[in-house]
Amino acid sequence: MRMSTSHCTIMAVIAAFFMMATDQVWAADALPPFKDDLFSTQKVLQTGDGGAFEVIEYDEMRDINGRDQIPEKRTQQKYVSLGVRKSQTDETLSLGGLKLDVTRVGPASAAGFTVIFIHGRNGDRRLGANDYTFGGNFNRLKNLVAGNGGVYYSPSVKSFDSDGVAAIAGLIRYASEQSPGKPVILTCASMGSQICWGISRDPESVKRLKGMVIMSGVADPDFAKSPFYKSKLPLWFAHGSRDPVYAATDQQALFEKLLKANYPTHFTLYQTGNHGTPIRMIDWRRALNWILAS
């Protein structure tokens, strides 16, 4: 059946409307509550800079010993929902001649958005896919992403140099090609933050990114020279005040410089928190919704 020119025009307008409606989803709380009573009821001790800076109460006896069945090894069952494992698989991707081992949770293609987690030193893809460690926070992340039509990748990064950056640039490109036009969020922890900073300097990767999350990471004094900075993509920091590996003050100083430049940024400081505290305590729903809405 042939369509008239006017009919085709109407259909095009309707299609454009639905595309706009899809984009507007990200302007609100795109990710609905998931176990918010367990993960999002954190006590705010201090706020500043119009809400861009916050200090959250952290209590090891409550947030580790009171939360885990076996401290730091296995959280209580109520913190996890394992149905998401049905959409989880380990695979090796071929990315422009590079092989990358990943754990993927969610659809391989046509995902509504992508979240990538980069582990730190001595880690691999298993860290970001473990349901029971870090108080079940990775399980929540998987449910928030895959449960809302997104895809989550936890890759094994072999090195935190240019080779590691190239591998993750390939993963970002691959995810973007699998789900064209959809948001890609890169999150990095500890030494993995070097991958985030490296990606921030890669113009092709930056074009595909929606934002980044840096947890317990090293500061990048040259970040303001990067394409990521020039694109003003949102950047969320999370750090423990007693971090013995990378000082919170270094990241906070970078955050304050960005804030003065009217850069879209947020800093969550966990009072008395250690190096691994942000991975356990970050409110993934808040962080991801803030980036998606920016």
N, C-alpha and C positions, 0 to 999 in steps of 0.2 A: 504494500500500500504506500503510495506516494504522499508526502506531506507538503503542504503549501509553505511558501517562504515565511508567512506570518506564523504558521504553526511551529515551524522550526525555531523561530525567534522566541516564541512563548516558552518552548521546551528549554531553550538555552537559558532564559531568564530564571525558570524554575530550578534548573540545575545549579545556576550561580547562587540562587537563594540558599539552597541546601548546603553548598560549600561554605557560604558565609556563616550559616547557622552552626556548622561543624566547628569553624574557627572560633566563633563566639563562645563555645563551650569552655575554651581555655581561659576566658576572661572571668569566669566564676570559679567556685570550688569544684574543679573538674573531677577530683577524686573524692568520692563520698567517704564517710567515716568507716573505719575498720579497726575494731578493738580500741577505739579512742579512750575508753575508760581505763585501759591499762597502759597505754603509751602516750597519751596526749594531756594527761592531768598533771603536768609538771608545775612546781611552784616557782613563780617568777619573783626573784629577789630584787631585781633592779631593771629599769628600762631607761633608754636614752636615745637621743638623736631621732626623735619622732617615731620610736619603736624599732628603728633599724638595729639597735644594740640592745641585748638583753643578757642578764645573768640569771641562770637557772640553778636552783638548789640541787645538789647531788649528795647522796648519802650512801656510802658503800654498803653499810649494813642493811639498808633498805633496798637499794637498787641492784645489789648483787646477791647477798646472802638471803634477803627476804623474797627475792624474785626467782632464784634458781633452785632447782631440786638438787643439783650438784654444782656448787659455785664455780662459775666461769666455764663449765663444761656442758651442762644440760639445764635449760630453763624449765619451769613448771609447764605442764601440758596446756593450761588455759591460755598461755601466751602464743600458742601456735595453732594454725589450721592447715592440715596437711593435704587437703584436697587439691591444692595448687600443684602438687607433685605430678598430677596427671598430665600437665602440660610442660613438664621439665625433661630436658634431655641433654646429654653430653655429646658434643660434636667437635670435629676439627674442620675449621674453615680454611679455604685456600683464598688468600687475599693478595692478589698481584704478585704471586710467587712466594709469599710468606704463608706459613702454616700457623694457625692460631687455635689452641684448644680453648673452648668456651663451654660454659653451662648456659643453656638458653631456657628461659621460662616464658611461655607464651608463643604466639604464632610466628612462624618463620618469615611470613610476608603479610602485607596489608594490615600491619599493626597501627593502632591509633597514635602511639608514641613509643619511644625507646628510652630506656634507662640503662646505662652502662656503669658498673662498679669496678674500680681498679684497686686491688689489694696493695698492701705494703710489702716490706722486705720479708723474705722466707714464706710468703703466701703463695697461693695458686687459686684456680677457679673454685675450689671447694670451699674456701673461706666465705665468699659472698653468696654461696648457695646453701650454707649450713642452716638448717631450720632452728636448731636448739642452742647454738652459742650466741653470745652477745645479747642474752635476754630475749631471744626470739625476734630481734629487730630485723634480721634479714628475711625471716619468714613473713613478717608484716610487709616489708618492701615488695616481696614477690607477689603477695596477695593484692597489694595496692596497684601494682603495675599490670600483671597478667589478669587479675580479676576485673580490670576496667578496660580490657581490649588492647593493652600495651604489651611490649615484649621487653624482657629483662635479660641482660647479658652479664655474666661474670667470667671474664677471660683470665687465663694464666699469662702473666707478664714475665718473660724470662729475664729482662734487664730493664733498668730504669734510665736508659740512655737514649740516643737517637734511634736505635733499633726498636726499643720498646715503644717509642712515640710513633714510629712508622707502622708498627703492627696495629696500634689502636687507631691511627688515622685510617688504616685499611678497614677496620671494623666499623668505624663511623661511616665511612663511604658505603660499605656493604649494607649497613642497617638503613641508611638513607635511600639506597637504591631499592631495597626490599619494600620499603614503605615510603614512597615518594611524597615529599611535601609535609611530612609529619615531624613533630618535634623530636629532637635527640638531646638527652641530658646526660652529661658526663659527670660522674662522681668519683672522687679519688681520696684515699685514706693514707696517712702517714707518708712513707717514701713514695707511694704511688702518686702523691701530689706533683712530683716531678714530671709525671706523664701529663697531667692536666696542664701544667705550665708550658710544657713542650707543645702540646696541641694548641694552646692559645696563640702560638706563633705561626701556626700553619693556616694560611688563608683559606685553603680548600676545606679543611675541617671546620673552621669557624663558620663558613657559609652554611654548614649543615647543622650547627649546634643551636640549641635554644638557651642553654645556660650550663653552669657548673656548680658543684658542691665540693668544697675542700674541707676534709676532716683531719684534725691533728697533723696538719701538713707544714711543710717548709714554706717560707715566704719567698716571693719572687720580686726582687728589687727592680727588675726591668719590665714588669708586667704592663706598665703604662705605655710601653713601646709596641705592644703586641696588637695584631689585628682583632683579637677578642676584645681588648679594651676599647679600641676605636669603634667597634660595633656596638659597644655599650650593652653587651649581653649580661643578664643577671648572674651574680656570684654570691653564693651563700657560704659563710665560714662557720665551722663549729670546732671548739677547742676546749680542752680541760685546763683549768687555771694552774694546776700543779704538773703539767706535762713535762717530764724530764728529758724528752727526746728533742722536741721542737718547742721552743718557748712560745707561750700564748701571746706574749707581748709583741713578738715579731709580727705575727699575723694581725694582731689588733692595730699595730702601727700602719700596716698596709691598708687595712679596712678604713682607718680614719683618713688616710690620704685620698682614698677613693671617694669617701663620703663628702669630703671638701670639694671634690671635683664634680659633685652631683651625679656620681656613678650609682647605678642600681645595685646595692649590696646590702647584706645582712650579716650580723655577727652574733652567734650564740656562744656564750661562755658558761661552762659548767663549773660552778664554784667547788673547789677541792677536787675536781675531776682529774684523772690521770690520762695517760696516752690513749688508752683504748676506750675511754668514756664516751666520746662523741659517737662512735660506731654503735655502742649500746643504747645511747640515750637520744640521739637525734630523732625528732618527730618528722618522719619521712613524709607524712601527709602534708604537713605545713610547708616543708621545704619544697616539695615537688609542686604543690599548688601555687606557691609564690612564684616559682620560676615559670610555670605554664601560663600564669596570668600576667606576667611582665611583658 
